[in-house]
Amino acid sequence: MKTTKVFFGVAGLSVLALTSCSKLGELSADNFTCTPNPLEAVAGKVPATIDGRFPVKYMKKKAVVTVTPELRYAAGTSTGQSATFQGEKAVGNNQTISYKMGGNYTMKSVFDYIPEMEQSELYLTFDAAIGKKHFNVPAVKVADGVLATSQLVYKTVGSANTCVAADAYQQVIAQHQDAQIKYLINQAKVRTSELGTTSIQDFVKVLKEIKADQKGYALDNIEVSAYASPEGALSFNEKLAGQRGETASKYVNDQLKDLDLAGNIDTKYTAEDWDGFKELVAASNIQDKDVILRVLSMYNDPEERETQIKNISAAYTELADEILPELRRARMTINYKLIGRTNEEIQETFASDPTQLSVEELLYAATLTDDAAEQKKIFTAATKQYPSDYRAYNGLAQLAFADGDLAAAKQYLAKAGDKTEANANAALVSIAEGNLDQAESLLGKALTASNYNEVLGNLQIARGNYTQAAQALKGVNTNSAALAQILAKDYTAAKNTLGNIANADALTSYLSAVLSARTGDVAAAKTALQQAIAKDSSLAEYASKDLELLLAGVK
């Protein structure tokens, strides 16, 4: 809607006809300009700029006139900032107005917005005196009503996307279990002592678990990687590493046979494990390790490397005792999957005995239904079974916020604690309550929240920063995004956003009515308003006072 400027006069030439030069006469509305008109609520305030002119021969030379804006509405009156003017011979430091020439002035005023101001009138009142004698100068009306479209943010924020504290449930989780067999120098026999190590025992234990619960586990394969230490002839080491691979694979195959468990064994070997050698040396405290590492980087030929390292006699003794024995090995890896409950199984288990579900399964269960009542049951069960996990409390807060129960949302968020998702959602609650400073503080602790830009956009609308709000909400198809675009006068974008809101509601239709009114399509505005009221009858009363619609002729 284009802002209409209404001109009112301080005093027309008719004022000059007032009979006594010693009196200050009435002021009319002919030469006053109030911007904007109607007034507009911005960031919870109603700013007004009033430009006026005292006509020639109005301001007596010893006169003093104080002008005070008053915004009058049914519930009362709000008083703005006064400005005082004086004649050429009056005593004071106020703006002086020439008697012969008259004079222009500008005064600004800001009122704290309340909803009753939508139906209001802005008057200028005058306290006029010459010396000690006061004169009655009637008040002059300079503007009608307050546009409160920006205040719709306190309605649209309720449908903002809240931040989910996500579950980590995976139906299929890849797992692996490693074990290692060490060999004596130049040997490939698996020693009995090696089979009693912790890594081997854990290896066998996992195989047994897979066998015992093949519904919960799935064996992919077992990898066997055998190695020889980088010493001696390459041909010998290649044969030795291959033999170690065979004996390790035989051990694994025997375990599978004993358990009657099917599985593929993939075997490979490395003749000289220079990579492992370099890694162990780098992590060690052996003498001259930097020299050894330099040799490895300078020489690529295995025999030359070994020769150069042996030349460092003291260091080679330490290598033989500490490093090389660790490289005479075979590494075995079980690759398997942990199979979780299917969606149907999770839902059935929740219905029969939710205590059997893990916290991840419970939180995941809440994503399997769109029924808010069922989601609330699931989150409530999760808080009882896992009271230290904040995510279920955050979920309950999301449901309460979507239902408009801000008090309950705040209680749940308090239990969720100082978490990113909870802070982002608490910021939305604070915006809905009009506590913008608190919202800004909470949002500062939720910089990585998935809905950060959406919360920021709503906050910017409430702050009166419409262009920044539209930028923050770019690509978001919500009522608040459309509202920001309407307020920023990007009507094409607003129309596109309103047409792409997935769950269009009464406010979506109402914003469509406002948009159509602003762009001059009264018929479309009337249709959209009817749709809005059909979805939410309370909007009928709101619309009856909304100047966006009334001034456009939408009823």
Order of alpha helices (4+ residues) and beta strands (2+ residues): beta-beta-beta-beta-beta-beta-beta-beta-beta-beta-beta-beta-alpha-beta-alpha-beta-alpha-beta-alpha-alpha-alpha-alpha-alpha-beta-alpha-alpha-alpha-alpha-alpha-alpha-alpha-alpha-alpha-alpha-alpha-alpha-alpha-alpha-alpha
